[in-house]
Amino acid sequence: MRRLDAFWIACGGAFVAYVIYLSVTPDPIRAPTIDGFKTGHIVAYLWLMLWFSQVARRFPARLLTAVFLCAMGVGLEYVQLGTGYRHFAYSDMVDDAIGVGAGWLIALTPLGHIEDRLSSLF
């Protein structure tokens, strides 16, 4: 385990909690929609996937992370359905999955090694 892994995972857990909060709050942040895609969903799940890819470096761990995040997005849509004040949308699930895929692809670039660079500074 690298130096910052535990801290990194804890911060990632806080990001997950924030996404859950934003998904169930009656007054969510209004992010723009571009050609039918909700940028807030894409950016949030891209960030989560890129964040956790810093510690989930191998393919099986990244795949498990991606599956978990997509399942979280699906699950949160069903939670929203039960709130009575949020809307259920299959398109939101698609946007979440697009964000996860984009985050995975970005993690294959030098941005996928940010934690390593920070760890070498400490």
C-alpha positions as a printed Julia matrix, in Angstrom:
122×3 Matrix{Float64}:
   0.0    0.0     0.0
   1.4    3.39   -1.0
   1.72   6.24    1.49
  -1.41   8.15    0.58
  -3.75   5.22   -0.19
  -5.72   5.31    3.07
  -6.1    9.09    2.9
  -7.0    8.86   -0.79
  -9.7    6.25   -0.15
 -11.11   8.28    2.76
 -11.37  11.38    0.56
 -12.98   9.24   -2.15
 -15.54   8.05    0.39
 -16.34  11.68    1.14
 -16.82  12.34   -2.59
 -19.17   9.34   -2.81
 -21.14  10.66    0.16
 -21.4   14.05   -1.53
 -22.72  12.49   -4.75
 -25.27  10.56   -2.71
 -26.31  13.76   -0.94
 -26.65  15.64   -4.23
 -28.71  12.76   -5.61
 -31.3   12.82   -2.83
 -31.44  16.47   -1.79
 -34.67  18.23   -2.72
 -32.67  21.23   -4.01
 -29.87  19.84   -6.22
 -27.22  21.83   -8.06
 -28.46  22.74  -11.53
 -25.76  21.69  -14.0
 -26.18  22.4   -17.7
 -27.44  19.84  -20.18
 -25.63  19.58  -23.51
 -27.45  17.77  -26.32
 -29.47  15.81  -23.78
 -26.45  14.8   -21.67
 -26.44  15.96  -18.05
 -22.95  17.32  -17.5
 -23.29  17.12  -13.72
 -23.74  13.36  -13.85
 -20.9   12.86  -16.31
 -18.45  15.05  -14.39
 -19.33  13.57  -10.98
 -18.85   9.97  -12.08
 -15.78  10.81  -14.19
 -14.24  12.37  -11.08
 -15.1    9.37   -8.88
 -13.68   6.89  -11.38
 -10.51   8.92  -11.93
 -10.11   9.4    -8.18
 -10.45   5.74   -7.27
  -8.32   4.69  -10.26
  -5.37   6.23   -8.44
  -5.48   3.36   -5.94
  -7.26   0.75   -8.08
  -4.37   0.42  -10.51
  -4.86  -3.07  -11.92
  -7.57  -4.04  -14.37
  -9.64  -6.24  -12.0
  -9.71  -3.51   -9.33
 -10.65  -0.85  -11.87
 -13.35  -3.05  -13.33
 -14.8   -3.64   -9.87
 -14.67   0.1    -9.19
 -16.45   0.85  -12.46
 -19.13  -1.75  -11.75
 -19.66  -0.37   -8.25
 -19.96   3.21   -9.49
 -22.4    2.26  -12.25
 -24.44   0.23   -9.76
 -24.42   3.22   -7.4
 -25.77   5.43  -10.18
 -28.55   2.94  -10.95
 -29.37   2.51   -7.28
 -29.54   6.25   -6.69
 -32.03   6.63   -9.53
 -34.31   4.15   -7.78
 -33.83   6.02   -4.49
 -34.85   9.21   -6.29
 -37.97   7.44   -7.57
 -38.98   6.78   -3.98
 -38.41  10.33   -2.74
 -41.48  11.84   -4.34
 -39.56  15.04   -5.13
 -36.82  13.78   -7.48
 -37.2   12.28  -10.95
 -36.2    8.82  -12.13
 -34.45   8.76  -15.53
 -32.72   5.98  -17.43
 -30.77   8.68  -19.25
 -29.14   9.66  -15.94
 -27.87   6.1   -15.58
 -26.38   6.32  -19.07
 -24.73   9.66  -18.24
 -23.26   8.13  -15.06
 -21.82   5.24  -17.08
 -20.38   7.64  -19.67
 -18.65   9.49  -16.83
 -17.26   6.23  -15.43
 -15.93   5.24  -18.85
 -14.39   8.66  -19.45
 -12.77   8.59  -16.01
 -11.28   5.17  -16.75
  -9.87   6.42  -20.07
  -8.38   9.52  -18.47
  -6.81   7.29  -15.8
  -4.81   5.64  -18.59
  -3.05   8.97  -19.22
  -0.48  10.64  -16.95
  -3.43  11.96  -14.9
  -3.82   8.39  -13.68
  -0.64   8.77  -11.62
  -1.4   11.9    -9.61
  -1.36  10.04   -6.3
   2.1    8.62   -7.1
   3.45  12.1    -7.74
   1.93  13.48   -4.56
   3.18  10.5    -2.58
   6.75  11.15   -3.74
   6.5   14.69   -2.36
   5.7   13.49    1.16
